[in-house]
Amino acid sequence: MSHPLKELINNKSLFESLAAEYGTPLYIYDKNQLIKNINKIHSALTSNFDNFHICYTIKANSNPNIIGAIKSEIPSLGADCSSPGELYAAKLGGISSNDCIFTGNYESQEDLEIAFERRAHINLDDITSFRRLQKMGTPKEISFRLNPGFGKGAFSQVVTGGKNSKFGVPKHDILNAYKIAKDSGVEKFGIQCMTGSGVLDQEYFPKLMKEILKTVELINKELKIDFHHISLGGGYGIPYRDDEISLDFNKVFHEVSKVFHSFYNGAEKPELWIEPGKSVVGNTGILMSKVTGIKNS
């Protein structure tokens, strides 16, 4: 598959002028490609869901100018953050903390305090995190990150679900997590499940949604909790090799929506949240460097 910036890279005079003005090494981003990427995702969601929320994953690229460019195109944009620094980067890009989902991983007490004080949507990876959060107060809203018992990733170290993954509350313990939160006075709930990392299998996303909705059904039946939002997380892959094909987001979210709407079937539906990262910025950047010497060795 041809890289979308191939023609741009061949613009020798442009890169010579940029090197002369800014020096090297230099990161260069194509705003047109960036806007094209986010609009492709937004359009696919608009066609298939009534209510949704895109939280751009700050760790994919925390440059406030890039965040600001996406936010200018999609005013409702939120951010997926995993540290106070990422909440700060989102703010510099024009995204309010109360539009952010905050998912730490064995976060410090200070990290939780900052997310709590800034009224981010706190998404917890473990029941112990809720216990630590209670030391500063009980939030009105909470979500937990579900480990559905399986996962997917480009290689084993980035698989975000399954028995060997450190991420998420295991599905056998997720009911207990929500019971503790509800009994503690939490009034509003979401649920999040990380899709994986670098996923290009389009059939995987509706499969994962089915698994999330099984858990939603269990929690609703046992605890009478109606969810405000269901987050399908991030992990939407991009091609790195010539034989790989880009995700067709229209197809992905059409198939996800069929599972989603069939489950709710006339009932009031929660918002669908997603947290895309590399699918927004991964193919927009160029690193320009200069040969400073040739070593014969």
C-alpha positions in Angstrom: 0.0 0.0 0.0 1.4 3.4 -1.0 2.1 5.8 1.9 -0.3 8.9 1.7 2.6 11.3 2.1 4.6 9.8 -0.8 4.1 12.7 -3.1 4.8 15.2 -0.4 8.1 13.6 0.4 9.2 14.1 -3.2 8.8 17.9 -2.9 12.5 18.5 -2.6 12.3 22.3 -2.6 9.8 22.3 0.3 12.1 20.2 2.5 15.2 22.2 1.6 13.4 25.4 2.6 12.1 23.9 5.9 15.6 22.6 6.7 17.1 26.1 6.0 14.5 27.8 8.2 14.3 25.4 11.1 17.3 23.1 11.0 17.4 19.4 11.3 16.4 16.9 12.7 12.9 18.2 12.2 9.4 16.7 12.7 7.0 17.8 9.9 3.3 17.0 9.9 0.8 17.2 7.1 -2.3 19.0 8.5 -4.4 18.0 5.4 -3.8 14.3 6.2 -4.5 14.8 9.9 -7.9 16.4 9.1 -8.7 13.7 6.6 -8.0 11.0 9.1 -10.2 12.4 11.9 -13.0 13.3 9.5 -13.0 9.7 8.2 -13.6 8.4 11.7 -16.1 11.1 12.6 -18.1 10.6 9.5 -18.3 6.8 10.0 -19.6 7.3 13.5 -22.1 9.9 12.4 -23.5 7.5 9.9 -24.0 4.7 12.4 -24.6 6.2 15.9 -26.8 8.9 17.2 -24.7 9.7 20.2 -20.9 9.2 20.4 -17.8 10.8 21.7 -14.3 10.7 20.2 -11.5 10.9 22.7 -8.2 11.4 20.9 -5.4 9.4 22.6 -2.9 11.9 23.7 -0.1 9.4 24.0 -0.1 8.9 20.2 1.2 12.5 19.9 1.0 15.1 22.6 1.9 18.1 20.5 -0.6 20.8 21.5 -0.6 22.2 18.0 -1.7 18.8 16.6 -4.3 18.4 19.3 -5.6 21.9 18.6 -5.9 21.3 14.8 -8.0 18.2 15.4 -10.1 20.0 18.0 -10.7 22.9 15.6 -12.1 20.4 13.1 -14.2 18.4 15.6 -15.3 20.9 18.3 -16.8 18.1 20.4 -13.5 16.2 20.6 -12.3 14.9 23.9 -9.1 13.2 24.9 -7.9 9.9 26.3 -5.3 10.6 29.0 -3.3 8.4 31.3 -1.3 10.9 33.3 -1.6 14.5 34.6 0.8 15.6 31.9 -1.5 14.3 29.2 -4.4 16.2 30.8 -2.2 19.3 30.6 -1.4 18.6 27.0 -5.1 18.2 26.2 -5.8 21.5 27.9 -3.0 23.3 25.8 -4.7 21.9 22.7 -8.1 23.3 23.8 -9.7 20.2 25.3 -11.3 20.6 28.7 -10.6 18.0 31.3 -14.3 17.2 31.7 -14.2 16.1 28.1 -11.4 13.7 28.8 -11.4 10.0 29.9 -8.6 9.4 32.3 -7.3 5.8 32.5 -4.3 5.3 34.6 -2.5 2.1 35.2 -1.5 1.6 38.8 -1.6 5.3 39.1 -0.3 7.3 42.1 -2.5 8.9 44.7 -1.5 12.3 43.3 -2.4 11.3 39.7 -5.9 10.3 40.9 -6.3 13.5 42.9 -5.5 15.6 39.8 -7.9 13.7 37.6 -10.6 14.0 40.3 -10.1 17.7 40.9 -10.2 18.4 37.2 -13.4 16.5 36.8 -12.1 14.1 34.1 -14.1 11.0 33.4 -12.2 8.6 35.6 -11.8 5.0 34.2 -10.3 2.6 36.6 -8.1 -0.4 35.8 -8.5 -2.1 39.2 -10.8 -2.1 42.3 -7.8 -1.0 44.5 -7.8 2.2 42.5 -11.4 2.9 43.5 -10.4 2.4 47.1 -7.6 5.0 46.8 -10.0 7.3 45.0 -12.4 7.2 47.9 -9.8 8.7 50.2 -10.5 12.1 48.5 -14.2 11.6 47.9 -16.7 9.5 46.1 -17.1 10.6 42.4 -20.6 11.0 41.0 -19.5 9.0 37.9 -17.0 6.1 37.4 -16.2 3.5 34.8 -14.1 0.4 35.0 -11.9 -1.0 32.3 -13.0 -4.6 31.4 -10.6 -7.3 30.6 -12.8 -9.6 28.5 -10.6 -12.6 28.7 -9.1 -12.2 25.3 -7.2 -9.5 23.4 -5.3 -8.6 20.3 -2.1 -6.8 19.4 0.7 -6.6 16.9 2.9 -8.6 19.4 2.4 -10.2 22.8 3.7 -7.3 24.9 1.0 -5.0 23.6 -2.0 -7.3 23.9 -4.4 -5.5 26.3 -6.7 -8.4 27.3 -6.6 -12.0 28.4 -5.1 -13.9 31.3 -1.6 -12.7 30.7 -2.5 -9.0 30.4 -2.0 -6.7 33.3 -4.8 -4.4 31.9 -8.3 -4.2 33.1 -10.6 -5.8 35.7 -11.0 -9.5 34.9 -14.6 -10.3 33.8 -15.1 -12.6 36.7 -14.5 -9.7 39.1 -16.2 -6.8 37.1 -19.6 -7.3 38.8 -18.0 -6.9 42.2 -16.2 -3.7 41.1 -19.5 -2.1 40.0 -21.3 -3.3 43.2 -18.6 -1.7 45.4 -18.9 1.6 43.4 -22.7 1.6 43.5 -22.8 0.8 47.2 -20.4 3.6 47.9 -22.7 6.2 46.3 -21.6 6.5 42.7 -24.6 7.5 40.6 -23.5 7.4 37.0 -21.5 4.7 35.2 -19.6 3.9 32.1 -17.7 0.9 31.0 -14.5 0.7 28.9 -12.7 -2.1 27.1 -9.4 -1.6 25.3 -9.7 -3.2 21.8 -6.0 -4.0 21.6 -3.1 -2.4 19.8 -2.6 -2.0 16.1 -5.7 -4.0 15.2 -6.4 -4.3 11.5 -8.9 -7.2 11.7 -12.3 -5.6 11.0 -14.3 -8.5 12.4 -12.6 -8.2 15.8 -14.4 -5.0 16.8 -18.0 -6.3 16.6 -16.9 -9.4 18.3 -15.5 -7.3 21.2 -18.7 -5.3 21.4 -20.7 -8.5 21.8 -18.5 -9.4 24.7 -18.8 -6.0 26.3 -22.6 -6.1 26.0 -22.7 -9.5 27.7 -21.1 -7.8 30.7 -23.4 -4.8 30.4 -26.4 -7.2 30.5 -25.1 -9.0 33.6 -24.4 -5.7 35.5 -27.8 -4.4 34.5 -29.6 -7.5 35.6 -27.7 -7.9 39.0 -27.2 -4.2 39.9 -29.9 -2.3 37.9 -27.2 -0.1 36.4 -27.9 1.7 33.2 -24.7 2.9 31.5 -24.1 6.4 30.4 -21.4 5.4 27.9 -19.7 2.3 26.5 -16.2 2.8 25.3 -14.7 0.6 22.7 -11.3 2.0 23.5 -8.5 2.5 21.0 -6.1 0.2 19.2 -7.4 1.0 15.7 -4.4 0.0 13.6 -2.7 1.5 10.5 -0.7 -0.4 7.8 3.0 -0.6 8.3 3.7 -3.1 5.5 2.8 -3.0 1.8 0.6 -6.0 2.1 -1.5 -4.5 4.9 -4.9 -2.8 4.2 -6.3 0.2 6.1 -9.3 -0.2 8.3 -12.6 0.7 6.5 -14.1 2.7 9.4 -17.5 2.8 7.7 -17.6 -1.0 7.7 -16.1 -1.3 11.2 -18.7 1.0 12.8 -21.5 -0.3 10.7 -20.9 -3.8 12.0 -20.4 -2.6 15.6 -23.6 -0.6 15.3 -25.6 -3.7 14.2 -24.5 -5.5 17.4 -25.1 -2.4 19.5 -28.5 -1.4 18.2 -29.7 -5.0 18.2 -28.9 -5.3 21.9 -30.7 -2.1 22.9 -33.5 -2.6 20.3 -35.7 0.5 21.1 -34.4 1.0 24.6 -32.6 4.2 25.6 -29.0 3.8 24.3 -25.8 4.9 26.0 -23.2 6.9 24.1 -20.5 5.1 22.2 -17.1 6.3 23.1 -13.8 5.5 21.2 -10.2 6.4 21.8 -8.3 6.5 18.5 -4.6 7.4 18.4 -2.3 6.2 15.7 -5.3 6.0 13.3 -5.5 9.8 13.6 -1.8 10.8 13.5 0.3 7.7 12.6 0.6 8.5 8.9 0.8 12.3 9.1 4.4 12.8 10.2 7.8 12.9 8.6 11.2 13.0 10.3 13.7 14.9 8.3 17.3 14.5 9.1 20.6 15.4 7.5 23.7 13.3 6.9 26.5 14.7 8.9 29.2 12.2 8.0 29.9 8.8 6.5 31.9 6.3 8.5 33.7 3.5 6.8 33.6 0.6 9.1 
